[in-house]
Amino acid sequence: MKAFMDKDFLLSNETAKRLYHEYAEDLPIIDYHCHIPPKDIALNSRFGNVTQALLGGGNYGDHYIWRLLRACGFPEEEVTGDGVADLEKDRLRFHHLAEAMERAIGNPVYQWLHLELQRYFGVTKPLNRDTADEIFDACNAVLSAPDMNVRKVIADSNVDVICTTDDPADTLEWHKMIAEEGALKAKVLPAMRPDKAMNVEKEGFAEYIKVLGDAAGIEIKCINCLKNAMKKRMDFFGEMGCSVTDHGLDYVPFRPATDEEVNAIFQKGLRGEAVTDEEAEAFKTWMMLFLGREYAERGWVMQLHYGAIRNNNTKMYRLKGPDTGFDAISDRLSGTALARLLDALAVEGKLPKTIVYSLNPNDNAMITTVMSCFQVGYGDRNHVQHGSAWWFNDTKPGMEQQITNLANESVLGNFVGMLTDSRSFFSYARHEYFRRVLCNVLGTWVENGEYPDDERALREIVRGVCYYNAKEYFGF
């Protein structure tokens, strides 16, 4: 029987162990998509206690863990808390976490959490009801050290680059503060996420367009005004080091329309009138084509995250807001629309570097086959990428499936690898989790005789996927 999560955790053969320990383990991290607040980095925030550090509180925190606690029947106020550190209340929440972990066999959160406890707090015991108090106190002792803060976690995690997720109207004041201070080894760069400028059918669209216009210094009355405002904001983001964008789409739209038709839809949105699904698709298609062209001109990378059914529990959405653990996997496939969107940009010679992620694992083969149609004439490796297993899929079997699909239909050695997509500063352990899974897949193929034990080739694949491919692809 193997020891619990020892140094060879997830590494099932000798080749896998060699690849991980010799080539992957000590590489720096490029976290090219996450949701950590740049304000906390700028202010070098400390952590109130281990519950606040790992679970968060209020409307901001680890919704993976929150979902497990809710499934165990704990009261909502003891799941998310109120965001204010309180030692006894947070001890109770930590006890709930311990009880949930005992039951969560097979869940990746169990393994992520224990990696975090091992790497950042030196705790090697399993978290359960018997050890909860001991681990709670031991972790808080680590967090109380004078030098224990956000920047120490980043430095100790060997992070090279962090790309946050930022609205086009954001002032980026915290990024500016971090850059001007120059005390952090890691680069902290903005990544533009223009979802609010695209959601013409949603409540609050008109109010957002006013905010965007104020940020750009332009009164946005038409789609040409919107274009000009977005270009100005992209100019500003570019000056702040941005080279990455992200789109959170319910599904990939493709419904071409004329400028006149799109402007009429935009005017309805500005007036707060109901916009049909077909009209919303037309507007979003127009926006995606406009933005894609701009990204290509600027050499930016476009990320497309799609396939979520969001905010399914209306009562809890009204109470807690978005991104609090009430989203699910959509079954709306988008292969034809994805291909047409990429093709429309490619025909113009304006297809930017693109990374495609679907929340539905059934889309994996579709993504890898579609992206392979758009690799010609760019002079780079995998101009269009299949993004890493995302959200509900960044489990061991989910990662294995994505890696295998990518290897089957494209060139795995060109893959840009893992990202945290997280709101937690301790989630860099997920990069370790991914690297172990990757090395185990590769090692298994070698030991099965499916790939030669070619040390140079294997070293280059491992080091590329874990670090160097992302560095080259994004131009960091």
GIDAZI-V753182 format. One line per field, one symbol per residue. ss: DSSP state (A for helix, B for strand, O for the rest). A space follows every 50 residues. Layout:
BEGIN
ss = ???
END
This chain:
BEGIN
ss = OOOOOOOOOOOOOAAAAAAAAAAAOOOOBBBOOOOOOAAAAAOOOOOOOA AAAAABBOOBBOAAAAAAAAAOOOOAAAAOOOOOOOAAAAAAAAAAAAAA AAAOOOOAAAAAAAAAAAAAAOOOOOOOOOOAAAAAAAAAAAAOOOOOOA AAAAAAOOBBBBBOOBOOOOOOAAAAAAAAAOOOOOBBBOOBOOAAAAOO OOOOAAAAAAAAAAAAOOOOOOAAAAAAAAAAAAAAAAAOOOOBBBBBBO OOOOOOOOAAAAAAAAAAAAAOOOOOAAAAAAAAAAAAAAAAAAAAAAOO BBBBBBOBBOOOOAAAAAAAOOOOOOOBBOOOOOAAAAAAAAAAAAAOOO OOBBBBBBOOAAAAAAAAAAAAAAOOOOOOOOOBBBOOOOAAAOOAAAAA AAAAAAAAAOOAAAOOOOOOOOOOOOOOAAAAAAAAAAAAAAAAAAAOOO OOOOAAAAAAAAAAAAAAAAAAAAOO
END
